[in-house]
């Protein structure tokens, strides 16, 4: 089974992005659908890592923020459950371990702090998930986007690109190089 971007041609990568996971498996291989989806995600992420380093860093930062918020929800729900069992001291211990100075808080303040932090964590999760829904491509024709991009690369670098033979990693590096050159040209124009 194919698991790395370097094992695909540009054409196969475009097919994969368009949802054809069969490009990842041999003719006689039988692979679980979940394994194919994970491999697809990893290959697309590898492509994005080459083409858009800043975007990948932003994505990882958002994922980290989402994970922290989800962990906070679990911790504060646990604390809320402890308070509902009248175990304020144990809830206070958890808050202290979490990094909240709860030593001097009375029981009522502990309850209020837990409720507030739980709602804040849930709000953070909702905000991140709503933003990611906005960023999801709706009806983007990836084939057309790649065709346009390939034509732009051929015009810029002045050579033909055969998507059936060119490695996807080479293509990704060409896109990255093109983006850097265009950015440098824009910077030079602004200085004039």
Backbone as JSON, one array per atom type, in Angstrom:
{
  "sequence": "XXXXXXXXXXXXXXXXXXXXXXXXXXXXXXXXXXXXXXXXXXXXXXXXXXXXXXXXXXXXXXXXXXXXXXXXXXXXXXXXXXXXXXXXXXXXXXXXXXXXXXXXXXXXXXXXXXXXXXXXXXXXXXXXXXXXXXXXXXXXXXXXXXXXXXXXXXXXXXXXXXXXXXXXXXXXXXXXXXXXXXXXXXXXXXXX",
  "N": [[0.83, -1.18, 0.0], [0.46, 2.24, -0.73], [1.87, 4.85, 1.09], [3.15, 7.24, 1.24], [3.78, 10.52, -0.05], [5.78, 10.73, -2.0], [5.6, 8.38, -3.4], [3.63, 8.63, -5.24], [2.42, 9.78, -8.44], [1.78, 13.02, -9.87], [-0.7, 12.97, -11.14], [-1.91, 10.73, -9.91], [-2.0, 11.69, -7.32], [-3.8, 13.82, -7.58], [-6.07, 12.37, -8.27], [-6.39, 11.03, -5.84], [-6.88, 13.17, -4.06], [-9.29, 13.92, -5.07], [-10.83, 11.94, -4.1], [-10.46, 9.28, -4.81], [-9.37, 6.59, -3.45], [-8.34, 4.23, -4.34], [-5.97, 4.45, -5.69], [-4.03, 4.08, -3.87], [-3.69, 1.42, -3.26], [-2.62, -1.88, -4.25], [-3.5, -4.16, -6.95], [-4.33, -6.64, -5.9], [-4.49, -6.25, -3.24], [-6.18, -5.99, -0.12], [-7.54, -3.63, 1.84], [-8.43, -2.08, 4.86], [-11.0, 0.39, 5.05], [-10.73, 2.52, 6.87], [-7.98, 2.59, 7.28], [-7.15, 3.38, 4.76], [-8.25, 5.96, 4.65], [-6.78, 7.26, 6.65], [-4.2, 7.06, 5.58], [-4.58, 8.59, 3.27], [-5.15, 11.12, 4.41], [-2.67, 11.61, 5.66], [-0.94, 11.73, 3.45], [-1.96, 13.92, 2.01], [-1.55, 15.86, 3.95], [1.24, 15.8, 4.02], [1.81, 16.84, 1.48], [0.73, 19.44, 1.78], [2.43, 20.34, 3.74], [4.8, 20.74, 2.38], [4.07, 22.62, 0.42], [2.74, 24.72, 1.77], [3.96, 25.84, 4.35], [3.47, 27.7, 6.42], [0.69, 27.6, 6.63], [0.34, 24.99, 7.51], [1.57, 25.12, 10.01], [-0.18, 26.87, 11.29], [-2.51, 25.32, 11.21], [-1.74, 23.14, 12.84], [-1.4, 24.5, 15.24], [-4.04, 25.29, 15.73], [-5.24, 22.78, 16.03], [-3.92, 21.93, 18.33], [-4.9, 23.79, 20.17], [-7.6, 23.06, 20.13], [-7.49, 20.44, 21.16], [-6.52, 20.97, 23.75], [-8.7, 22.45, 24.75], [-10.7, 20.5, 24.68], [-9.68, 18.68, 26.52], [-9.79, 20.27, 28.78], [-12.56, 20.53, 29.06], [-13.21, 17.92, 29.82], [-11.85, 17.75, 32.29], [-13.11, 19.8, 33.8], [-15.75, 18.95, 33.73], [-15.5, 16.67, 35.24], [-14.82, 17.85, 37.66], [-17.17, 19.27, 38.11], [-18.9, 17.12, 38.5], [-17.8, 16.1, 40.88], [-18.39, 18.23, 42.62], [-21.15, 18.12, 42.53], [-21.51, 15.85, 43.98], [-20.96, 16.74, 46.41], [-18.26, 16.97, 47.02], [-16.32, 19.06, 47.4], [-13.7, 19.58, 48.29], [-12.14, 17.67, 46.96], [-12.61, 18.45, 44.32], [-11.43, 20.92, 44.46], [-8.76, 20.12, 44.79], [-8.27, 18.98, 42.27], [-8.54, 21.27, 40.67], [-6.36, 22.74, 41.61], [-4.24, 21.07, 40.79], [-4.61, 21.39, 38.09], [-3.72, 23.91, 37.77], [-4.9, 26.13, 38.81], [-5.25, 28.53, 41.29], [-6.77, 27.53, 43.87], [-6.81, 27.31, 46.57], [-7.69, 29.2, 48.51], [-10.34, 29.48, 47.92], [-13.81, 29.47, 48.66], [-16.46, 26.98, 48.98], [-18.62, 27.76, 47.37], [-17.43, 29.53, 45.6], [-15.63, 27.8, 44.32], [-17.43, 26.16, 42.93], [-18.57, 28.06, 41.19], [-16.3, 28.83, 39.74], [-15.62, 26.45, 38.42], [-17.9, 26.09, 36.83], [-17.75, 28.38, 35.21], [-15.25, 28.04, 33.87], [-15.72, 25.63, 32.55], [-17.76, 26.34, 30.76], [-16.38, 28.23, 29.24], [-14.4, 26.63, 28.04], [-16.03, 24.94, 26.51], [-17.11, 26.84, 24.79], [-14.83, 27.64, 23.41], [-14.24, 25.3, 21.98], [-16.51, 25.15, 20.35], [-16.2, 27.51, 18.85], [-13.78, 27.0, 17.43], [-14.53, 24.74, 15.95], [-16.62, 25.82, 14.41], [-15.19, 27.68, 12.87], [-13.58, 25.93, 11.43], [-15.48, 24.67, 9.89], [-16.23, 26.72, 8.17], [-13.91, 26.96, 6.7], [-13.82, 24.64, 5.23], [-13.79, 23.22, 2.04], [-16.47, 23.6, -0.16], [-17.84, 23.03, -2.82], [-15.57, 22.67, -4.44], [-13.8, 22.13, -7.37], [-11.37, 20.07, -7.53], [-9.78, 18.93, -9.53], [-9.9, 20.81, -11.59], [-8.7, 22.97, -10.29], [-6.07, 21.95, -9.9], [-5.37, 21.6, -12.59], [-5.36, 24.26, -13.47], [-3.39, 25.29, -11.81], [-1.2, 23.75, -12.66], [-0.93, 24.62, -15.31], [-0.22, 27.26, -14.8], [2.24, 26.86, -13.51], [3.7, 25.71, -15.62], [3.79, 27.86, -17.42], [5.2, 29.72, -15.89], [7.69, 28.43, -15.25], [8.45, 27.65, -17.73], [8.43, 25.05, -18.97], [7.2, 21.79, -19.88], [4.84, 19.9, -17.98], [4.33, 16.65, -17.16], [1.81, 15.12, -15.8], [1.34, 12.47, -15.41], [3.72, 11.21, -15.04], [5.43, 12.77, -13.47], [6.67, 13.02, -10.19], [4.75, 13.46, -7.23], [5.88, 14.79, -5.09], [7.92, 16.31, -6.29], [6.37, 18.02, -7.82], [5.02, 19.37, -5.75], [7.17, 20.72, -4.6], [7.81, 22.38, -6.73], [5.53, 24.0, -6.77], [5.86, 25.25, -4.3], [8.31, 26.58, -4.76], [7.52, 28.3, -6.84], [5.61, 29.86, -5.49], [7.28, 31.14, -3.62], [8.93, 32.62, -5.35], [7.07, 34.31, -6.61], [6.21, 35.74, -4.39], [8.59, 37.05, -3.72], [8.89, 38.64, -6.01], [6.67, 40.31, -5.76], [7.37, 41.62, -3.4], [9.62, 43.01, -4.32], [8.42, 44.71, -6.17], [6.9, 46.32, -4.51], [8.84, 47.8, -3.23], [9.66, 49.58, -5.11]],
  "CA": [[0.0, 0.0, 0.0], [1.19, 3.51, -0.8], [1.64, 5.63, 2.31], [3.94, 8.47, 1.2], [3.57, 11.37, -1.22], [6.82, 10.46, -3.0], [5.25, 7.17, -4.13], [2.56, 8.96, -6.18], [2.61, 10.79, -9.47], [0.86, 14.14, -9.69], [-2.02, 12.51, -11.56], [-2.45, 9.86, -8.85], [-2.29, 12.54, -6.16], [-5.04, 14.54, -7.89], [-7.14, 11.37, -8.12], [-6.55, 10.8, -4.4], [-7.53, 14.36, -3.48], [-10.68, 13.89, -5.55], [-11.55, 10.9, -3.37], [-10.19, 7.92, -5.31], [-8.34, 5.97, -2.61], [-7.84, 3.01, -4.97], [-4.6, 4.68, -6.15], [-3.12, 3.73, -2.78], [-3.58, -0.03, -3.06], [-2.35, -2.71, -5.41], [-4.67, -4.85, -7.51], [-4.76, -7.78, -5.08], [-4.49, -5.86, -1.82], [-7.44, -5.66, 0.53], [-7.17, -2.74, 2.94], [-9.55, -1.49, 5.6], [-11.32, 1.76, 4.62], [-10.18, 3.47, 7.84], [-6.54, 2.69, 7.01], [-7.02, 4.19, 3.54], [-8.55, 7.36, 4.97], [-5.64, 7.78, 7.41], [-3.1, 7.22, 4.62], [-4.93, 9.74, 2.43], [-4.95, 12.32, 5.21], [-1.24, 11.81, 5.87], [-0.33, 12.13, 2.18], [-2.39, 15.3, 1.73], [-0.84, 16.7, 4.92], [2.63, 15.87, 3.56], [1.8, 17.79, 0.36], [0.52, 20.79, 2.32], [3.62, 20.7, 4.51], [5.79, 21.22, 1.42], [3.55, 23.77, -0.32], [2.26, 25.81, 2.62], [4.5, 25.62, 5.7], [2.78, 28.59, 7.37], [-0.66, 27.08, 6.8], [0.44, 23.78, 8.32], [1.84, 25.56, 11.38], [-1.44, 27.42, 11.78], [-3.4, 24.18, 11.4], [-1.29, 22.41, 14.02], [-1.7, 25.35, 16.39], [-5.49, 25.19, 15.95], [-5.51, 21.44, 16.55], [-3.43, 21.91, 19.71], [-5.87, 24.56, 20.95], [-8.81, 22.25, 20.22], [-7.21, 19.34, 22.09], [-6.47, 21.55, 25.1], [-10.06, 22.8, 25.15], [-11.43, 19.25, 24.94], [-9.18, 18.14, 27.79], [-10.33, 21.13, 29.83], [-13.97, 20.16, 29.25], [-13.23, 16.67, 30.61], [-11.42, 18.06, 33.67], [-14.13, 20.59, 34.5], [-16.94, 18.11, 33.93], [-15.16, 15.83, 36.38], [-14.93, 18.71, 38.84], [-18.6, 19.53, 38.31], [-19.45, 15.9, 39.09], [-17.35, 16.05, 42.27], [-19.15, 19.23, 43.36], [-22.54, 17.63, 42.67], [-21.46, 14.82, 45.03], [-20.56, 17.47, 47.61], [-16.84, 16.7, 47.23], [-15.66, 20.31, 47.03], [-12.26, 19.49, 48.56], [-11.51, 16.92, 45.86], [-12.69, 19.31, 43.15], [-10.4, 21.95, 44.69], [-7.48, 19.46, 44.51], [-8.15, 18.86, 40.81], [-8.3, 22.62, 40.17], [-4.98, 23.1, 41.96], [-3.38, 20.3, 39.88], [-4.81, 21.98, 36.76], [-2.96, 25.17, 37.75], [-5.74, 27.22, 39.31], [-5.02, 28.74, 42.72], [-8.08, 27.36, 44.49], [-6.64, 27.08, 48.01], [-8.46, 30.12, 49.35], [-11.72, 29.58, 47.44], [-14.83, 28.74, 49.41], [-17.17, 26.0, 48.16], [-19.44, 28.45, 46.38], [-16.5, 30.07, 44.59], [-15.13, 26.65, 43.56], [-18.52, 25.78, 42.02], [-18.67, 29.11, 40.17], [-15.08, 28.76, 38.91], [-15.77, 25.26, 37.58], [-18.94, 26.37, 35.83], [-17.22, 29.39, 34.28], [-14.18, 27.45, 33.05], [-16.34, 24.63, 31.69], [-18.46, 27.04, 29.67], [-15.35, 28.85, 28.4], [-13.79, 25.57, 27.23], [-17.03, 24.53, 25.5], [-17.2, 27.94, 23.83], [-13.62, 27.57, 22.58], [-14.43, 24.17, 21.07], [-17.53, 25.54, 19.37], [-15.6, 28.52, 17.97], [-12.81, 26.34, 16.54], [-15.27, 23.87, 15.04], [-17.33, 26.68, 13.45], [-14.2, 28.23, 11.95], [-13.12, 24.88, 10.52], [-16.58, 24.43, 8.93], [-16.14, 27.79, 7.17], [-12.73, 26.73, 5.86], [-13.96, 23.43, 4.43], [-14.22, 23.51, 0.67], [-17.79, 23.06, -0.45], [-17.96, 22.39, -4.13], [-14.37, 22.98, -5.2], [-13.41, 21.12, -8.35], [-9.93, 19.96, -7.33], [-9.14, 18.65, -10.8], [-9.78, 22.09, -12.29], [-7.71, 23.75, -9.55], [-4.75, 21.42, -10.23], [-5.1, 21.92, -14.0], [-5.02, 25.69, -13.53], [-2.09, 25.44, -11.15], [-0.19, 23.15, -13.53], [-0.74, 25.55, -16.43], [0.51, 28.41, -14.26], [3.63, 26.43, -13.28], [4.36, 25.54, -16.92], [4.05, 29.19, -17.95], [6.21, 30.36, -15.06], [9.0, 27.77, -15.36], [8.69, 27.47, -19.17], [8.62, 23.66, -19.39], [6.0, 20.98, -19.8], [4.7, 19.02, -16.82], [3.55, 15.46, -17.45], [1.27, 14.72, -14.49], [1.3, 11.01, -15.29], [5.06, 10.7, -14.7], [6.11, 13.59, -12.46], [6.4, 12.67, -8.79], [3.95, 14.46, -6.52], [6.77, 15.62, -4.25], [8.58, 17.28, -7.17], [5.32, 19.0, -8.13], [4.81, 20.18, -4.54], [8.32, 21.62, -4.45], [7.66, 23.4, -7.77], [4.51, 24.95, -6.29], [6.49, 26.02, -3.23], [9.29, 27.47, -5.39], [6.74, 29.31, -7.56], [5.03, 30.76, -4.48], [8.35, 31.97, -3.07], [9.38, 33.56, -6.38], [6.02, 35.33, -6.77], [6.25, 36.58, -3.19], [9.78, 37.89, -3.85], [8.6, 39.64, -7.04], [5.75, 41.29, -5.16], [8.16, 42.42, -2.48], [10.47, 43.91, -5.11], [7.57, 45.73, -6.75], [6.49, 47.25, -3.44], [9.98, 48.66, -2.89], [9.86, 50.59, -6.16]],
  "C": [[0.88, 1.25, 0.0], [0.83, 4.35, 0.42], [2.37, 6.97, 2.31], [3.69, 9.21, -0.11], [4.54, 11.03, -2.34], [6.52, 9.21, -3.85], [4.17, 7.4, -5.18], [3.04, 9.89, -7.28], [1.62, 11.92, -9.17], [-0.57, 13.71, -10.04], [-2.68, 11.63, -10.5], [-2.82, 10.69, -7.62], [-3.59, 13.3, -6.38], [-6.22, 13.59, -7.76], [-7.44, 11.13, -6.64], [-7.29, 11.96, -3.75], [-9.0, 14.42, -3.9], [-11.47, 12.74, -4.95], [-11.3, 9.48, -3.82], [-9.04, 7.29, -4.51], [-7.77, 4.7, -3.22], [-6.42, 3.19, -5.49], [-3.58, 4.27, -5.09], [-2.87, 2.23, -2.65], [-3.3, -0.76, -4.37], [-3.61, -3.47, -5.83], [-5.19, -5.95, -6.59], [-4.81, -7.47, -3.59], [-5.91, -5.59, -1.34], [-7.07, -4.87, 1.79], [-8.43, -2.16, 3.56], [-9.74, -0.03, 5.17], [-10.72, 2.8, 5.57], [-8.68, 3.67, 7.62], [-6.3, 3.55, 5.77], [-7.25, 5.67, 3.83], [-7.38, 8.0, 5.73], [-4.45, 8.02, 6.47], [-3.34, 8.43, 3.72], [-4.68, 11.05, 3.18], [-3.47, 12.63, 5.37], [-0.54, 12.28, 4.59], [-0.7, 13.57, 1.83], [-1.69, 16.27, 2.68], [0.62, 16.87, 4.51], [2.77, 16.86, 2.4], [1.68, 19.23, 0.88], [1.75, 21.27, 3.09], [4.71, 21.25, 3.59], [5.33, 22.56, 0.82], [3.25, 24.97, 0.58], [2.69, 25.6, 4.07], [3.77, 26.46, 6.75], [1.38, 28.07, 7.65], [-0.67, 25.84, 7.67], [0.7, 24.15, 9.78], [0.57, 26.1, 12.03], [-2.43, 26.3, 12.1], [-3.03, 23.42, 12.66], [-1.57, 23.19, 15.3], [-3.19, 25.27, 16.74], [-5.85, 23.84, 16.55], [-5.07, 21.35, 18.01], [-4.41, 22.65, 20.63], [-7.16, 23.77, 21.16], [-8.62, 21.11, 21.22], [-7.17, 19.84, 23.53], [-7.86, 21.88, 25.62], [-10.87, 21.54, 25.48], [-10.97, 18.61, 26.24], [-9.71, 18.96, 28.96], [-11.78, 20.8, 30.1], [-14.05, 18.9, 30.12], [-12.88, 16.96, 32.07], [-12.53, 18.79, 34.42], [-15.45, 19.85, 34.64], [-16.72, 17.17, 35.11], [-15.3, 16.63, 37.67], [-16.4, 19.01, 39.15], [-19.29, 18.32, 38.94], [-19.05, 15.76, 40.56], [-18.15, 17.02, 43.13], [-20.59, 18.75, 43.56], [-22.63, 16.52, 43.71], [-21.02, 15.42, 46.37], [-19.1, 17.19, 48.02], [-16.02, 17.93, 46.79], [-14.15, 20.26, 47.24], [-11.53, 18.75, 47.44], [-11.53, 17.74, 44.57], [-11.62, 20.4, 43.25], [-9.02, 21.37, 44.38], [-7.24, 19.35, 43.0], [-7.84, 20.23, 40.21], [-6.86, 23.06, 40.43], [-4.01, 22.36, 41.03], [-3.45, 20.86, 38.47], [-4.05, 23.3, 36.64], [-3.74, 26.37, 38.22], [-5.5, 27.33, 40.81], [-6.37, 28.73, 43.44], [-8.0, 27.15, 45.99], [-7.56, 27.94, 48.86], [-9.92, 30.25, 48.92], [-12.67, 28.82, 48.36], [-15.59, 27.82, 48.45], [-17.99, 26.65, 47.05], [-18.57, 29.0, 45.24], [-15.92, 28.95, 43.72], [-16.17, 26.23, 42.51], [-18.63, 26.79, 40.87], [-17.47, 29.06, 39.21], [-15.17, 27.58, 37.93], [-16.78, 25.53, 36.46], [-18.42, 27.33, 34.77], [-16.18, 28.78, 33.33], [-14.72, 26.39, 32.09], [-17.03, 25.29, 30.5], [-17.46, 27.69, 28.71], [-14.7, 27.81, 27.49], [-14.76, 25.09, 26.15], [-17.16, 25.58, 24.41], [-16.0, 27.92, 22.88], [-13.75, 26.45, 21.56], [-15.4, 24.55, 19.97], [-16.97, 26.54, 18.36], [-14.64, 27.88, 16.96], [-13.53, 25.48, 15.51], [-16.05, 24.69, 14.01], [-16.38, 27.28, 12.43], [-13.73, 27.17, 10.96], [-14.21, 24.53, 9.51], [-16.56, 25.47, 7.82], [-15.02, 27.53, 6.19], [-12.86, 25.52, 4.96], [-14.45, 23.78, 3.03], [-15.57, 22.84, 0.38], [-17.82, 22.31, -1.76], [-16.76, 22.74, -5.01], [-14.07, 21.81, -6.13], [-11.89, 21.03, -8.3], [-9.19, 19.69, -8.63], [-8.89, 19.94, -11.58], [-8.72, 22.97, -11.61], [-6.3, 23.28, -9.89], [-4.39, 21.7, -11.69], [-4.66, 23.37, -14.14], [-3.64, 25.92, -12.94], [-0.96, 24.89, -12.03], [0.11, 24.06, -14.72], [0.08, 26.76, -15.98], [1.98, 28.05, -14.03], [4.38, 26.28, -14.6], [4.69, 26.89, -17.54], [5.19, 29.87, -17.19], [7.61, 29.77, -15.29], [9.39, 27.46, -16.81], [9.13, 26.04, -19.51], [7.33, 22.89, -19.16], [6.02, 20.1, -18.55], [3.79, 17.87, -17.23], [3.07, 14.9, -16.1], [1.21, 13.21, -14.32], [2.66, 10.41, -14.93], [5.76, 11.49, -13.6], [5.7, 13.16, -11.05], [5.65, 13.81, -8.11], [4.81, 15.34, -5.64], [7.49, 16.68, -5.08], [7.6, 18.4, -7.51], [5.11, 19.93, -6.94], [5.95, 21.17, -4.35], [8.3, 22.71, -5.53], [6.64, 24.45, -7.35], [5.11, 25.84, -5.22], [7.49, 27.03, -3.82], [8.58, 28.61, -6.12], [6.19, 30.34, -6.57], [6.1, 31.69, -3.89], [8.82, 33.01, -4.07], [8.35, 34.67, -6.59], [6.03, 36.28, -5.58], [7.45, 37.55, -3.25], [9.55, 38.99, -4.89], [7.67, 40.72, -6.51], [6.48, 42.21, -4.2], [9.03, 43.43, -3.21], [9.65, 45.03, -5.73], [7.13, 46.77, -5.71], [7.59, 48.23, -3.08], [10.17, 49.79, -3.9], [9.01, 51.79, -5.96]]
}
